Amino acid sequence: MVKTTKPLLRIFCYLPTPRIWKSTIAARFLDINIELRGTKPTEIKDWLWDFDARPLTKEDKVKLADKTTKGRTGFSIKLYKTASFLATQPYGTIPAAFSPDGKIGIFESNSIMRLVVRLKTKNNTLYGSTPYESSRIDGFLDASLIFARSSQKYLLSINNNSVNKTIRNEAKEAYISYMTGIENALRENKKNGFITSKNITLADICFFCEFSLFYREIIPLNNPKNGINSIINELGPKSFNLSIKHFKKLKKHPYFKIDANKYLSDIEKKLT
Ligand SMILES: N[C@@H](CCC(=O)N[C@@H](CS)C(=O)NCC(=O)O)C(=O)O
């Protein structure tokens, strides 16, 4: 994003990830400047986790050796999180967003996305136009987090080859539950073609990003295990027909495409 205005927030995370797209897509609609700091997922462990996040030198690592924290979700190794990072980020996770002065930490990708839309008060319908509409959008974001919890466990277990039927079935239930609500909402609002209103809202952006995150489960496993096959494939293209169509439509939108195109086509390439 080339912008001349000062960034209104900074986000530190590994890149790319659909969790960050929630904010970058919303920012494009509202012309808000965000500063992104981060590196490839495999290299983020070699960065200082801080408001002033940066790659660590060998000397830094020696100096900070007794200041490391054991990673909990997605990291089995020690991470270099500063005291001020942990003071502003109570869960110590990334994506980690900060106010421009670094004093306020904002965590959870849905809440970071909400911050982006709250930074623009005029001509902004992304978070609905009334308290009722905003709260309905919140409902979809809350529901996405329940799905995200099980889907994260499932995707991480695929990464480290520990996936089993219990984890897969929990993810399948969570997927069905989340997608049923999205499908019902799209059916009710068919004439407008979005989840909650006449326009794209945070509910659509969040759905697109959570589905994109989950989407890589369709890549066949390197070491196939008995009873572990793709949930999306098992349910087939007919289930959640409107939701999948909605995903495909959003994928073509220029503000979504910038982030998602390469990530999703890399997944699709692995299917052939
Ligand atoms: N629900 C959170 C997920 C955040 C999360 O679990 N982040 C993991 C990486 S995927 C993390 O920062 N782990 C660091 C640690 O466990 O110390 C969101 O959407 O922001």
The ligand as an SDF file (V2000), in Angstrom:
LIG
                    3D

 20 19  0  0  0  0  0  0  0  0999 V2000
   -8.0570  -15.8480   17.0510 N   0  0  0  0  0  0  0  0  0  0  0  0
   -6.7900  -15.1660   16.9210 C   0  0  0  0  0  0  0  0  0  0  0  0
   -5.6940  -16.1650   16.6650 C   0  0  0  0  0  0  0  0  0  0  0  0
   -4.3250  -15.6410   17.0720 C   0  0  0  0  0  0  0  0  0  0  0  0
   -3.3090  -16.7690   17.2480 C   0  0  0  0  0  0  0  0  0  0  0  0
   -3.6670  -17.8780   17.7050 O   0  0  0  0  0  0  0  0  0  0  0  0
   -2.0440  -16.5020   16.9160 N   0  0  0  0  0  0  0  0  0  0  0  0
   -0.9780  -17.4790   17.0710 C   0  0  0  0  0  0  0  0  0  0  0  0
   -0.3390  -17.7610   15.7380 C   0  0  0  0  0  0  0  0  0  0  0  0
   -1.4870  -18.4190   14.5730 S   0  0  0  0  0  0  0  0  0  0  0  0
    0.1130  -16.9120   17.9670 C   0  0  0  0  0  0  0  0  0  0  0  0
    0.3560  -15.7170   17.9540 O   0  0  0  0  0  0  0  0  0  0  0  0
    0.8080  -17.7580   18.7460 N   0  0  0  0  0  0  0  0  0  0  0  0
    1.8920  -17.2840   19.5740 C   0  0  0  0  0  0  0  0  0  0  0  0
    2.0080  -18.0090   20.8610 C   0  0  0  0  0  0  0  0  0  0  0  0
    1.2490  -18.9520   21.0640 O   0  0  0  0  0  0  0  0  0  0  0  0
    2.8370  -17.6570   21.6860 O   0  0  0  0  0  0  0  0  0  0  0  0
   -6.8920  -14.1090   15.8010 C   0  0  0  0  0  0  0  0  0  0  0  0
   -7.7090  -14.2750   14.8890 O   0  0  0  0  0  0  0  0  0  0  0  0
   -6.1790  -13.1010   15.8600 O   0  0  0  0  0  0  0  0  0  0  0  0
  1  2  1  0
  2  3  1  0
  2 18  1  0
  3  4  1  0
  4  5  1  0
  5  6  2  0
  5  7  1  0
  7  8  1  0
  8  9  1  0
  8 11  1  0
  9 10  1  0
 11 12  2  0
 11 13  1  0
 13 14  1  0
 14 15  1  0
 15 16  2  0
 15 17  1  0
 18 19  2  0
 18 20  1  0
M  END
$$$$
